[in-house]
Each structure stands twice: as C-alpha cells, then as structure tokens.
Amino acid sequence: MKYIRILPIIISLFLLIQLSANAQPGQQYTPVSKALPDGVEAQRDIEYVKYQNRGLLLDVYRPSNSGNVKLPAILVIRGGGWASGDKDGFGPIAAALAIRGFATVCIEYRASGEATYPAAVLDTKAAVKWIKMNADKYNFDSSAIGAIGGSAGAHLALLLGVSDSVSSLNPTGNFDDYKIDAVVGMATPTDLAAFPVESNDNSVSKWLGKSYQEDKELWSIASPNSHIDKNSPPILLMHGTNDSVVPFEQSFLAMEKLAKTGVYAEMILIPDAPHPFWNYEEWFDSSIDKAASFFHEQLDNR
C-alpha cells in the first residue's frame, strides 16, 4: 500500500511504502478487534471531571510490567460526528499505542445531544489537566503529552493542540494546564466552513448550535485552522483519499497554514482508504506504527 507523505518544512513529496494490506476500493474490510491485547493493562472508568451530577470517565492503558517508569502520555479522543460513540470504540487505538511504549488516556466527552460547543473542547482540556495533576499517581511524564483522534475526535485533538492560549476555550486562565506537545489527527476536519453543504446543515451545526449562515464567526473560532500559529505543537495528519465524510482537502488546508508558520508537520495520504480507516485491520497497524513513531520522535527525551 502506498502512502503519500508531505512535510511542508522540508517541502518534499514522495511515496512512503509502508502498508502490506491489499485493500481494494469497494471491498469489505475487516474490523479491528476490541479485545484487550496481551501486553497491555487497563484501569477503566476513572472520573476526570464533574459537572454538577455528571461525571466524565476515562480509561488508562499502559504496557504490562512497565512498573513505575514514567511514560509519555497520549490522550485518545473518539470520533462520532461530535454526536455519538464512546471511549470503548477507540480502545483499540489506546491499547495499540500502549504496546508501543506509551501511557494512553482514552476519554469520553459530552456529545452534541448533551451539550453544544465548546463543551467537548473544555472536556479535552480538563483531561489534559487531569493527566498533569495525576502524573505521579499513574506514572505519566507530564512534560511529554500528545493527543490523537479520528474524525470529530481528530478535530478536537487538533483544536486542543493549537488553542492552549485561547482564553475562551480554556476552563481556567492558566494556559500551562492545557498545553500539549504533539498531535496526530486522522481524517481531521480543520476548517468547518469549508465542509460540504450537507455537513454544514447536519452534524457541525448541531454541535455548534448555529448554522454557518447564522454565525460565521463561531464556525471560524471552532476551526483548528483559525488558531494555528508559530507556537503550535508538531502535527501529523493522516487522511484516506476515499474519504466521503471529511474530504482530504481539509488536511491540505491545515498543511498550508502550518507551512506558513514554520511549525513542523507531516501529512500522509492513504490511497483508496475510507473515512474511518483506523477501524479496519487493513490499515490499523501501519497507521498506529506511524503515529507511535511520530509521538516517540516528538515526545521522547523532552
């Protein structure tokens, strides 16, 4: 399987041969198993923030027998159109990254049916603060924190990474509580206003609470591209060329902005891969291998 890898700082474009899968357009793909793999231990349903009577939960994954070693921490953020899904759906990603040497924190957050924007954004910020406050208890390296997500979760991961100094998107005024050090986004919505019209009328407007025509500024503020600057963390974007939900041009829009700021970033296009490629065996291991390699490069020995 061919990957197209784009690095705006080096300004190079080349084919990176990594996948061994023989997936073809239109075929039925093999879902990734949700069973906890050997070599990983998990602590589940830990409350990380509470809103009145509503507590949000997370799961912590670590390599088995890693003892008291402080590991880089990766926040794992599920997709689902900001409206559906649960943390268990992204458990395979959290477990796979744990096998590859990380402590991973897989969270639930408030979906659009429960609370509109910026609730989910504030939930991700609260999770980062929880990681930093509980670094000693769970042996996280609080100086090496990354985030990964898919689809709506990728949007939240990228927005988390580029908005630590945006007061309106932080629960408190201490920006350091919410700063992270690397982001991996898979099929990332980066500019909400540039979505197809049918998306504007459905999941995005439901989550934001207003249509694009009703509040264009809101749609801009909720878009990661609006906040990318020279202080943004290193970013890896992965996108399938057969994505019918989030066009891969969304990743190109972010790369264009990143190239202008001088932030290190990479983009990998996956030929013929569908929108949720991370859910299928045909792409899972190679995608996670790339994400893990990127996180190790950016977070180890900080």
N, C-alpha and C positions, 0 to 999 in steps of 0.2 A: 504494500500500500504506500502510495506517495504522499508525503506531507510537503506543503509549500511553507517555507519558513521565512518570515520577513522581520528584519531588525532595522528599525529606522535610523539608529545612531550610526551603525556601520554602513547603512544604505546598501544592503546587498539582498539579492533574491536568488534562492537556489532550492533545489529539491532535496529534501531530507528523507531518505528511505529508512523507515523505522518499523512500520506495521507489517506483520506476517499474515494478516487476515486477507481472505479473498472475497470480501463482501462485494456484491454487485447491486446496482440500483434496482429497486423493486422487490428484492428478495426478503424473506422473513429472517429477522435477526434473532440471536439467542440472548434472552435476558440474563443479566448478571445475577448470580445467587446472592441472597440477602443473609445467608448463614454466616455467623461469625467464624472467620478462618482460624486455623491453627496459628499460633504465634502472636495472637492479639488478646488482650484482656480489656474488658469494658466495664465502666461504672455508669449505671444508667439512671435517668430521671432525677438529676440534681437540679434543684431550683436555683436559678441565677438572677432573677429579678422578679419583683412582685408589684402588681398594680391593683390596689385595693384587695379584692379577693381572688385575683387572677395571678397565679404564679406561672412563669415560663420555665421550661425544663431543658436540660442539655444532657448529652452523654459524653463521657471522656473515654477515649481509646488510647492505649499505649502498647508498645511491644511487650510481649510477655517477658518476665525476668529482667526488665530494664532497671529494676531496683530504684535507687534514689537519684539516678542520673537525671539532671535537668535537660529536657529536650526542647527544641523549638516547638512552639505551639501553633497549630493551624486551625483556624475557625472554619467550619464546614457549613455552608448555607444552602438549604434546599431550594429547588425551583418550585414551579406550580402556578405561574402567572400571577404571583402575589395573592392568590386566592385559595389555593388548595395544596395538599400534600402534607407530609410530616417528616420529622427528623429521621425516622427509620428508613425512608426512601433514599437518603444519602449516606446511610450507614456503611454501605459497601465502599464508598469513597473514603470515609473516615478510617475504616479498618485497613484499607489498602495503603493509605499513607502512613498509618501506624506501623505496618510491617516494614515500611521503607525508612523508618527511623524518626518518626515524629510523634508527639503527643497531639491528638486531634480532639477538637471540641465541636460536636455536632449539635446544632441548636434548633429549637422550634422558635417561631416568631408569630406575631399577630398578623393574620391574613386580612384581606380587604373586607371580608364579611364581618369581621370583628372590630377593626379599627382602620381607618384610612391613613394615608401618608400624613405625617412622617413616622407613624407608629413603628413599622417594621424596621426603619432606619435606626430609630432610637433603640430598638431591641438589639440590633447588631452591635451598637456602641456599648450597650450595657453588658453584652457578652465579652467584649474586649476588656472592659474594666474589671469584670469578674475574673478573667484569666490573670490579669496583673495582680489583683488583690489576693488570689489564691495560688500564686506561683509556688510558694514554699510547700503548701499542703499537697499539691498534685505534681510537684516537680516539673513545672513549666519554666523555660527560660524566658523571662518577661522582657528581655531585650531582643528577642527574636520571635516575632509573631507575624504569621501570614494569614490570608483568607482565601478560600476557594469556593466557588459556587457555579451553578449551572442555570442558564436562562434567567428567570427573575432573581434567583439566588446569586447569579453572576453579576447582575445589575447592582444588587445590594452589596456584594463584596467589593466591587469596583468603587461604588459610591462611598463605602466605608473607607477605602484606602485613600481617596482623594479629598475627603471633606473633614479631616480631623480639626481643621481650624475654622470651620464654618459654624458659627455660634448657634444658628437656628436648627442645626442638625445634631447638636450635642445635648445630652441630658443635663450637663453642668458646664461651667465655664473653664474647667481645667482641660485644655486640649491634649495634654500628655496622656491623660487617661484613655484616649481613643486612638492614638497614633499606632499604626501597624507598619510593617516593614517590607511586605511583598504581597502581590495579589495575582491569583490565577482565575481568569474568567472563561467559562465555556459557553459559547453561544450567547454572548453578552449584549443586552440592549444598552447602548451607550448614549444615544440621542433619541429621546422619546418622541420628539416632534417629527423625526424622520421615519417613523414607523409607517407601514402601510395604513391606509384609511380604516380598514376593518379592525385593526388593532387599536387605533385611536378611539374607536367607538365602543370598545369592549373592556378588555382586562386592564388596560392602562387607565382609562378614565374612571373605571370602577374603583381602582386602588387610589387614584389621586383625588377622587371625589368631584372632579370637574372635567369637562371635555377640553380639548385643546383650544377650541374657539372661545370657550368661557374664560380661560385663564392661561394664556400662553406663557406668562412669566413663571407660573407654578410648574408647568411642564419643563421649562428650562432649568429651574433650580433643582428639580428632581432627576435631572440627567447628569450622569457622571462627567460627560464631556465638558459641562459648564464649569467644573471645578478643577480640572487638570491644570497643574502648573509645575514650576521647576522643583517644588518640594514634594511632589507626588512620589510614592514608592515605586520600585521596579514592578513591571506588569508583564504578564504573559497572557495572551488571548488565543484561544483555540476555537475554531469555527468550522462546521461542515459546509461544503459547497451546496449540498442538497437540503439545506435548512429552509423549510417552508413557513416557519413561525417567526424566527428572528433572522432577517436577511444578513448574509455575511458582510454586506457593506457596512453594517453597524460597527463591526470591528475595525474596518478600514477608517471609518470616521474618527475613532479614538486614536488609531495609529498616526493619523495625520496631525492631530493635536499634540500627541506625545512627541512626535518628531520635532515639532517647533519649540518644545520646552527643554529638550535635552535630557529628558528622563529616559533611563534605559528601559526598553520594551521589546518584546518579541511577539510575532503573530504567526500562528500555524493554521493554514487552511488544509482541511482534510477532504480530499476529493470524494464526492458521492456520499459522504456521511450525512445522516439525517439530523434533525434538531437535537434530540436527546441522545447523542452518540455515546455518552458516558454510561448509559443504561444497558449497553449491549457488549457482549463478550468480544465481538469483532473489533472493538476499539478501546475497550476498557483498560487493559493492562498497558498498552502503549501510551495512552493518554495520561494515565496515572504515573507511569515511568517518567514522562516528560515533565509533568507537574512537580514530581518529587525532585527531579534533577534541578529544576529551576529554584525550588524552595531551598534545597541544600546550597546551591551557589549563592543565594542571596542572604540566607539566614545563618549558616554555619560560621562559627568563629567571629561573630559580631562583637 
